Every structure is written in structure tokens, then in C-alpha cells.
Amino acid sequence: MNKMIPTESLQDYYQRTGQAVPKELLPVAGGASHFSVRYTTAPTRKTPFNRRDYYKICLSSASGRGTGSLIYDDQEIQLHPPCLIFTHPSVPASIEISFTSASRYGCIFNKQFIESQILPDVQYASPLFNPALYPIVKLTEEERDRLHVYFGEMQRLQESDYPFKWDMIRNILQLIIHEGVRLQQSQLSQTGVVRDRLVNAFYTLLNQQFPVDSPETSLKLLTPAHFADQLHVHVNHLNSVVKKYSGKSTRTIIHERIVTEAKALLRNTSWNIAEIAYALGFEYPSHFNKYFKQFASVAPMEFRQQQAAVAGNI
């Protein structure tokens, strides 16, 4: 039996939405870069709750009567447009918008398109690349109108014959990502982008372990000491710097990420508890049960049953 977690590819996305698969995504293309932006006014049905192998940014300008929600890992977030929505590929997500006026832009792109374009410091500060951050950025009408121009210009370039259009689109896309960081930080009264390379390197190393795709392999970096060894620093120094910039201990951040992944596996796979325990680095299922209950307040099997009951009522 195949135990891999299904992840929607760009090819899957185009087939699911009834569009032709672009030629650069065909197998013979060998993993070429891809970008696409679309404008729509139609309400969307609830999209599949899954992970993806691509990035997505939505600008929702919906108004009037209706509802909108984003299911993002363990959160159900009510949408109050206008807003920007950033979804990280490794986080299972589903979106539903049913406003009477549901205009929105959406752009999707793969790692090859944006690779090496975004500084590590900015990646740490953006929910598009850092799954620990809140995925929604609220907008004023003025901010929405400005971003609407950016998305519209990307669409015009996409449809043009200009030979360097993809470079221009990358520049505008970076501008949108920076706008998201700037606006979110101002709304949350956060400090500026973290400039400490050790903190950024720690989060990069942590996020590289996820998503867990198979019960056949096990997480290797489970403690602050494991990360300190990889980063070639003393564990006390790592703990001190991470605490200074995040307000949390290194151990707490690691625990939160492992529990988040455990919940995703319990909700989205048919793996048994022993398989999930092994995949997350636990030698014995009993250790995983105790660990999960400590942070989630319920046992893994009880959590799975609760999520199944909720899904059955949707």
C-alpha cells in the first residue's frame, strides 16, 4: 500500500481546474520554472485540503454578502476582504469564498521561478516561506488598490510578447512579497526583518525537515543540540539567540513544529499511530502518545477521531 501523503502538483492543479497543462510542466520539460496569474469574479467551491508543490498568493477583493474561509492546518480563518493570502506549500490548506462580489487575483509559481530571488531574511519574515507565520494580511482599500495594480501588471506582462517579461514579473512578485511582510509587521507591531543569520539558519534547517512524506523515514533533528551541531555553534548560544529574536526557546519551537506535523499526519493520512510516531522520530508509540497529549491535551487517536467527526459534519 502506498503510504505517501498526496501533494497537489502544478500538473494536478491544472487538471483539477479544467485547464490545459502548460508545456513547460510536461515531463519532457524537466522541471522548468513556471508562473501564472489569473483574475476571476466567480465564487470558488471549497478547494481540496492538501499540500502543494507550488507557492500561491491571492488578493481577495470580495465584498457584499457571503462568507469566506481559509482552512490552514489546524486553523479555520474567517476571511474579511480585502486581504492578501499567502499559503506555504508544506501546510495543508483549503479555501472557500462565496461573497456576492468575489473578485480576486491569484498567482501560482514553483520554486524554480523564484529560487535565489528572495533573501533568507525576507523568507524568514514572510508567511509564503515561513509556515509559522499568520497567512492573512488585512488591507485597507488604498492598499488593495495598489496591490490590484501590481497583479494586473503581472497579468498584462504574462499575456504580452515582451522577451524579458518573466524578469519583470519576478520583480513585481518580489514587490508583492515585500509588501506582505511590511504590512503584516506594521499590523502586528513587530520589529523589522530579523537580521540574525543564525536564527534564519535555524528556521531554514527546521522547515527543511517538513513535510514528512513517508513513514519509512524518520526525523533526525529533534533537539536543540542536534540543530546546534548542524549549525556549528554551542547549544547555549543557539538557545540565547533564538530566544532573543523569537521570544520562545529553541526547544519550544521544535516541539510546536513537530506537534503541528503530527496533527497534519493524523488528519490527512491513514498511517497508524506507530508509523506516525516513527516518522516523527519516536522509538516507541507510547512515547509519542505521551508527548502529543502533553501539547495537544488529547491522545493522538482521540484527536484523529475528533477531526473525522468534524469532517463528517461539513
Secondary structure, DSSP 4 states (H G I P E B T S, - for coil): ---PPPEE-HHHHHHHTT-PPPGGGSGGG-S---EEEEEE-SPBPPPP-BEESSEEEEEE--BSS--EEEEETTEEEE--SSEEEEE-TTS-EEEEE--SB--EEEEEE-HHHHTTTS-HHHHHH-TTT-TTS-SEEE--HHHHHHHHHHHHHHHHHHTS--TTHHHHHHHHHHHHHHHHHHHHHHHTT--S----HHHHHHHHHHHTT-S---TTS-----SHHHHHHHHTS-HHHHHHHHHHHHSS-HHHHHHHHHHHHHHHHHHH----HHHHHHHTT-SSHHHHHHHHHHHHSS-HHHHHHHHHHHHHH-
